[in-house]
């Protein structure tokens, strides 16, 4: 079956997470992604850890289905290699240091006249202008700048997200913007430039707490694993020491929670708990009542009552639980992908469809495809060997 991006070629000068996560989504849809890496070292995310049979967890996650071409972009020969690559490319993605792509002649302005159909996506921490343009930007730093840390954590201490949320945000906005640019090119015949800022991507995701603090209003307090502005919504401990996550969303559910879960129907009518705002204001008092009730029950019994009342609830899973999650298994959401260290499990992309099978190819070894790509671009083997001796590849 034809995939949506079959026949689309993406050249990417990328490292770490934001750009690789973006281009992996494009590869999932069938795009050919040629990843340009530094000889001998590669994407520095390759060295973050060794948790996946000696390979880095971040790299394995974000780089399947790509071809790895090693190239010293500062070598005099590199410009010719990049020029030939771009002759057949539809999309160029880069998240190099600010200004680096321009110095390499890879800005949209430098490329558009020769490659009018090329889509160029630049991913950076703060965008290509403004006073923060040249600041270094890593995931945790952007979480901080975007205000995420101010609303995440406990009352006593902020906490970062446990995954690379700012990188993921930028990568997903880059991915959707590239798809939009390809659709636009289908209508106009012309490529365009996309400027993705990690800060702007993350601030977009902060819309709720920003509007909650509109015009100087107090921002949402840090509430740990509980919801900052809805209650009861969060983790509660049962009598067997296990944690149950639950969420009451409206007054109908609040009444059912009091009647069927707490088995105190009169509680729903008490004025101090008669709206979500009042329950939030009295959260400590209400929490004590809930914990007292749950203290005489096991977690399984609490969940049974919640299900009877049709109150949303969830397990507080760790990573091992997620690997073995019965819902993912029942829906057949796991497959395997090859790696240099053997096949490993991989989650199929969200958005299950009968129209095509997502591309789920190998995680590349560093420089695995260098020779094949250069031959495809017209270099004979003796020249490739010379380029390797010269440190160009």
C-alpha positions in Angstrom: 0.0 0.0 0.0 1.2 3.5 -0.8 2.2 5.5 2.2 1.4 9.3 2.3 5.0 10.4 1.9 6.3 7.7 -0.4 8.7 9.4 -2.9 9.4 12.3 -0.6 13.1 12.8 0.3 14.1 14.5 3.5 17.7 15.6 4.1 18.4 16.4 7.8 21.3 17.9 9.7 20.0 17.1 13.1 21.0 16.1 16.6 19.5 15.5 20.0 15.7 15.2 20.0 13.5 17.9 18.4 14.6 17.5 14.8 15.1 13.8 15.0 11.7 13.3 16.5 10.2 15.4 13.7 11.9 13.5 10.9 11.1 10.1 12.4 7.4 11.0 12.1 8.0 11.8 8.4 9.8 8.5 8.0 6.9 6.7 9.6 4.7 8.0 6.8 7.1 6.7 4.1 9.6 9.5 3.6 13.2 8.7 2.8 15.1 10.4 5.5 18.9 10.9 5.0 20.5 11.8 8.3 23.8 13.7 8.0 26.1 12.9 10.9 29.5 13.9 12.1 32.2 11.3 11.2 33.3 9.1 14.1 30.9 10.7 16.6 27.5 11.2 14.9 24.4 12.6 16.5 25.6 13.3 20.1 22.4 11.6 21.3 24.0 8.3 20.3 26.1 8.7 23.5 23.5 9.7 26.0 23.3 6.3 27.6 23.7 2.6 26.7 20.4 1.3 28.0 19.2 -0.5 24.8 21.8 -3.3 24.3 24.5 -0.7 24.3 22.6 1.9 22.3 21.2 5.1 23.6 17.5 5.1 24.5 16.9 8.6 23.1 18.6 7.7 19.8 16.7 4.4 19.3 13.4 6.1 20.0 13.8 8.9 17.4 15.9 7.5 14.6 14.4 4.4 13.1 13.8 4.1 9.4 16.6 6.6 8.5 19.7 6.4 6.5 23.0 7.6 8.1 25.5 9.5 6.0 28.6 10.7 7.7 29.9 14.0 6.5 32.3 16.6 7.9 30.3 19.7 7.0 33.4 21.9 7.5 35.4 19.9 4.9 35.8 21.6 1.5 34.2 18.5 -0.2 31.1 18.7 2.0 29.5 21.5 0.0 29.4 19.4 -3.1 28.0 16.4 -1.3 25.2 18.6 0.2 24.5 20.3 -3.1 24.0 16.9 -4.8 21.8 15.7 -2.0 19.6 18.7 -2.2 19.1 18.3 -5.9 16.8 15.3 -5.1 15.4 16.5 -1.9 11.9 17.8 -1.0 12.6 18.9 2.5 15.7 20.1 4.4 15.5 20.0 8.2 18.2 21.4 10.5 18.6 22.2 14.2 22.3 23.2 14.1 23.6 26.0 16.3 22.2 29.5 15.5 23.6 30.8 12.2 25.4 27.5 11.3 23.1 26.6 8.5 23.5 30.0 6.9 27.3 29.7 7.1 27.1 26.4 5.3 25.0 28.0 2.5 21.9 26.1 3.7 19.6 29.0 4.4 16.2 29.2 2.6 17.3 32.4 0.9 20.5 30.8 -0.4 18.7 27.7 -1.7 15.3 28.9 -2.9 16.3 30.2 -6.3 18.1 27.0 -7.2 15.6 24.7 -5.5 12.3 26.5 -5.7 10.3 23.4 -4.5 12.4 22.7 -1.5 10.8 23.1 2.0 13.3 24.3 4.6 12.6 23.8 8.2 14.8 25.4 10.8 14.4 24.3 14.4 16.0 26.4 17.2 15.6 27.3 20.8 14.3 30.8 20.4 13.8 31.5 16.7 16.1 33.2 14.2 15.8 36.8 15.5 15.1 38.6 18.8 17.4 39.1 21.8 17.4 35.4 22.7 18.4 34.3 19.2 21.9 33.1 20.2 21.2 31.6 23.6 21.8 27.9 24.0 18.6 26.0 24.4 18.1 22.5 25.9 14.9 20.9 26.8 14.9 21.7 30.6 16.0 25.3 29.9 13.0 25.8 27.6 10.7 24.1 30.1 11.9 26.8 32.5 11.6 29.8 30.1 8.1 28.7 29.0 6.8 28.7 32.6 6.2 25.0 32.7 8.3 24.5 35.9 6.2 27.2 37.6 3.1 25.1 37.5 4.6 21.6 37.8 5.9 19.9 40.9 4.9 20.2 44.6 4.0 23.3 46.5 7.6 23.3 48.0 9.6 22.6 44.8 9.1 22.8 41.0 9.7 19.7 38.9 10.5 19.1 35.3 8.6 16.8 33.0 10.0 13.2 33.1 10.4 13.2 29.3 11.7 15.7 26.7 8.5 17.6 26.5 9.9 20.8 25.0 11.8 18.9 22.3 8.7 16.8 21.6 6.6 20.0 21.3 8.9 21.5 18.8 9.3 18.3 16.9 5.6 17.8 16.5 5.0 21.4 15.4 7.8 21.0 12.9 6.3 17.8 11.6 2.8 19.3 11.2 4.2 22.4 9.6 6.2 20.4 7.1 3.1 18.4 6.1 1.3 21.7 5.6 4.1 23.1 3.5 4.1 20.0 1.3 0.3 20.4 0.8 0.8 24.1 0.0 3.6 23.2 -2.5 1.1 20.8 -4.2 -1.1 23.9 -4.9 1.5 26.5 -5.6 4.5 24.5 -6.9 6.8 26.4 -4.5 8.6 25.4 -1.3 8.6 27.6 1.8 10.6 28.2 4.9 9.5 27.1 8.4 11.0 28.7 11.5 10.3 26.5 14.6 11.1 27.9 18.0 11.2 25.5 20.9 10.1 28.4 23.2 7.1 29.2 21.1 6.1 25.6 20.7 6.2 25.1 24.4 4.4 28.3 25.2 1.6 27.2 22.9 1.2 24.1 25.1 1.0 26.4 28.2 -2.2 28.1 27.0 -4.4 26.9 29.8 -2.3 28.1 32.7 -1.5 31.3 30.9 -5.2 32.2 30.4 -5.9 31.0 33.9 -3.5 33.7 35.1 -4.9 36.3 32.6 -4.5 40.0 33.4 -2.6 39.4 36.6 -4.8 36.7 38.2 -3.0 34.1 40.4 -1.5 31.3 38.3 -2.4 27.7 38.9 -0.5 26.4 42.0 1.9 23.5 41.8 -0.1 20.5 42.9 2.1 17.5 42.4 0.3 14.7 40.6 -3.1 16.3 41.4 -4.9 18.7 39.1 -4.3 22.3 40.1 -7.7 23.6 39.4 -10.1 20.6 39.5 -10.8 18.5 42.6 -11.0 15.7 43.4 -8.7 14.9 40.5 -5.4 13.1 41.2 -3.8 10.3 43.2 -5.3 8.9 46.4 -4.0 6.1 48.6 -6.1 3.1 49.4 -5.9 1.0 52.6 -3.5 -1.5 51.1 -1.0 1.2 50.3 -1.6 1.3 46.5 -2.4 4.5 44.7 -5.6 5.1 42.7 -5.8 7.9 40.2 -9.2 9.4 39.7 -10.9 12.4 38.2 -14.3 14.0 38.9 -15.1 16.4 36.1 -18.6 17.8 36.7 -21.4 18.0 39.2 -23.2 14.9 38.0 -20.0 12.9 38.6 -19.5 14.6 42.0 -22.9 13.4 43.1 -22.2 9.9 41.9 -18.8 9.9 43.6 -20.4 10.9 47.0 -23.3 8.4 46.7 -21.5 5.3 45.2 -17.8 5.7 46.0 -17.8 7.6 49.3 -21.2 6.2 50.2 -22.0 9.5 51.7 -24.8 11.0 49.5 -25.4 13.9 51.7 -21.9 15.2 51.1 -22.8 16.2 47.6 -25.3 18.8 48.9 -23.0 20.5 51.4 -22.4 24.1 50.4 -18.7 23.9 51.1 -18.3 21.3 48.3 -21.2 22.5 46.0 -19.0 23.6 43.1 -15.6 22.8 41.7 -14.2 26.1 42.8 -15.4 25.4 46.4 -14.0 21.9 46.3 -10.6 23.3 45.1 -10.7 25.9 47.9 -11.4 23.2 50.5 -9.2 20.5 48.9 -7.3 19.7 52.1 -10.5 19.1 54.0 -12.0 17.1 51.2 -8.9 15.0 50.6 -8.9 14.0 54.3 -12.5 12.7 53.9 -11.6 10.8 50.8 -8.5 9.2 52.3 -10.4 8.3 55.4 -13.0 6.5 53.2 -10.4 4.8 51.0 -8.4 3.7 54.1 -10.9 0.9 54.8 -10.7 -0.4 51.2 -8.2 -2.0 48.9 -7.2 -0.3 45.7 -9.2 -3.0 43.8 -12.3 -2.2 45.8 -11.9 1.5 45.3 -11.6 1.0 41.5 -14.7 -1.3 41.6 -16.7 1.5 43.2 -15.3 4.1 40.7 -16.3 1.9 37.8 -19.8 1.4 39.2 -20.1 5.2 39.5 -18.6 5.7 36.0 -15.9 7.9 37.5 -12.7 8.0 35.4 -9.8 6.3 37.0 -6.4 4.9 36.0 -3.4 2.9 37.3 -0.3 4.7 38.3 2.0 2.7 36.1 5.8 2.6 35.9 7.7 1.9 32.7 7.7 -1.8 33.1 3.9 -1.7 33.5 3.6 0.2 30.2 5.8 -2.3 28.3 3.3 -4.9 29.4 0.1 -2.8 29.2 -2.8 -5.1 28.4 -4.6 -2.5 26.2 -1.6 -2.0 24.0 -1.2 -5.7 23.7 -4.9 -6.3 22.9 -4.8 -3.7 20.2 -1.7 -5.2 18.6 0.3 -1.9 19.0 3.7 -3.5 19.2 6.0 -4.6 16.4 9.8 -5.0 16.1 12.4 -2.9 14.3 16.0 -4.0 13.5 19.0 -2.3 15.1 22.7 -2.9 14.9 22.3 -4.9 18.1 19.3 -7.0 17.0 15.6 -6.6 16.8 13.9 -4.6 19.6 10.2 -3.9 20.3 8.7 -0.6 19.0 5.3 1.0 19.4 3.4 1.5 16.2 2.7 5.2 15.5 -0.5 6.5 17.0 -3.3 7.1 14.4 -4.0 3.5 13.4 -5.3 3.3 9.8 -6.3 0.7 7.3 -5.1 2.8 4.4 -1.4 1.9 4.7 1.2 0.3 7.0 3.6 2.7 8.7 7.2 2.4 7.8 9.1 0.6 10.7 12.6 0.1 9.4 16.0 -0.2 11.1 17.7 2.1 13.5 20.9 2.9 11.5 24.5 2.4 12.6 26.7 5.5 12.3 27.6 6.0 8.6 25.9 2.8 7.6 24.6 4.2 4.3 27.4 6.6 3.5 29.0 4.6 0.6 25.6 3.6 -0.9 24.3 7.2 -0.9 27.6 8.6 -2.4 27.5 6.0 -5.1 23.9 7.0 -5.8 25.0 10.6 -6.1 27.7 9.7 -8.7 30.9 9.2 -6.7 32.9 6.1 -7.7 34.4 3.8 -5.0 38.0 5.1 -5.4 36.8 8.7 -4.8 34.7 7.5 -1.8 37.8 5.8 -0.3 39.8 9.0 -0.8 37.1 11.1 0.9 37.3 8.8 3.8 41.1 9.0 4.1 40.8 12.8 3.9 38.3 12.9 6.8 35.4 14.3 4.6 33.1 11.4 5.4 
